[in-house]
Amino acid sequence: ETGVTQSPTHLIKTRGQQVTLRCSSQSGHNTVSWYQQALGQGPQFIFQYYREEENGRGNFPPRFSGLQFPNYSSELNVNALELDDSALYLCASGGIQGTQYFGPGTRLTVL
Amino acid sequence: GESVGLHLPTLSVQEGDNSIINCAYSNSASDYFIWYKQESGKGPQFIIDIRSNMDKRQGQRVTVLLNKTVKHLSLQIAATQPGDSAVYFCAETAIISGGYNKLIFGAGTRLAVHP
């Protein structure tokens, strides 16, 4: 077990709705990153948070946003959901230039 | 759980045989590489890592080889067991800001171990 937890496990939303996914990072790690994994593909980097600020972003539109809290927990928010947002959303925690450890993911289905 | 990697290349091996999973990476400036194992319905699990100043690293039943000349990475699993059945991803790092990095994943390979 990595010590990274995510909630909820599964979620079903409809197009146009908003969703918030949550992550609790592993103790001692100061970054949290979010990845989107579509079925049959490798995870794609969404963004990373360090000291409660966005530290880098992948090729995702602004309707994907996040927060990191002082206790290193984190949220991923997605507005105006589209069908293509259906995926497994993974949270990973890590340190500088080190391995990132993943949580179990949240499976989001957009209908 | 829902399957990961429905259309990924598959490596089928007999239990007890050695497995070799290959990966090509894209960024010659990457200095850190990681192999992950992902079982159905779960997040990627760290297996082994290697820095760019090394060409080989061994763990328990696993060995990673790095060939920077051709930008190729391989994972060798000795005495493959049914519990090794999963999708395997290689990942390279790319610096984003302040020395921190993001992971860039390869396409993945499904390993199927038969008794």
Contacts between the chains, C-beta under 8 A, distances in Angstrom:
chain1	res1	chain2	res2	distance
A	2	B	43	7.8
A	2	B	45	7.6
A	2	B	46	7.7
A	4	B	43	7.7
A	6	B	43	8.0
A	31	B	100	5.7
A	33	B	102	6.6
A	33	B	103	7.6
A	35	B	103	7.6
A	37	B	4	7.7
A	39	B	2	7.6
A	39	B	4	7.6
A	39	B	6	6.3
A	40	B	4	7.6
A	40	B	5	5.5
A	40	B	6	4.9
A	40	B	7	4.9
A	40	B	8	6.4
A	41	B	5	8.0
A	41	B	107	7.3
A	41	B	108	7.6
A	42	B	89	5.3
A	42	B	91	7.8
A	42	B	105	3.2
A	42	B	106	6.0
A	42	B	107	6.1
A	42	B	108	5.4
A	43	B	44	6.9
A	43	B	89	7.7
A	43	B	103	7.3
A	43	B	105	5.2
A	44	B	105	7.6
A	45	B	102	4.4
A	45	B	103	6.6
A	45	B	104	7.2
A	48	B	96	6.3
A	48	B	100	6.5
A	48	B	102	6.3
A	50	B	97	8.0
A	50	B	98	6.9
A	50	B	100	6.1
A	55	B	96	6.3
A	55	B	97	5.0
A	55	B	98	6.5
A	55	B	100	5.7
A	56	B	96	2.9
A	56	B	97	5.0
A	56	B	100	7.0
A	56	B	102	6.0
A	58	B	102	7.0
A	88	B	4	7.9
A	90	B	43	5.4
A	90	B	44	7.2
A	92	B	103	7.6
A	96	B	98	7.9
A	96	B	99	5.3
A	96	B	100	5.7
A	97	B	31	7.9
A	97	B	32	6.4
A	97	B	93	7.2
A	97	B	99	6.1
A	97	B	100	7.2
A	97	B	101	5.8
A	99	B	34	5.7
A	99	B	46	5.6
A	99	B	49	5.6
A	100	B	34	7.9
A	100	B	103	5.9
A	101	B	46	6.2
A	102	B	36	7.6
A	102	B	43	3.8
A	102	B	44	4.7
A	102	B	45	7.3
A	103	B	43	5.3
A	104	B	41	8.0
A	104	B	42	5.7
A	104	B	43	4.8
A	105	B	42	7.4
A	105	B	43	4.8
A	107	B	2	6.9
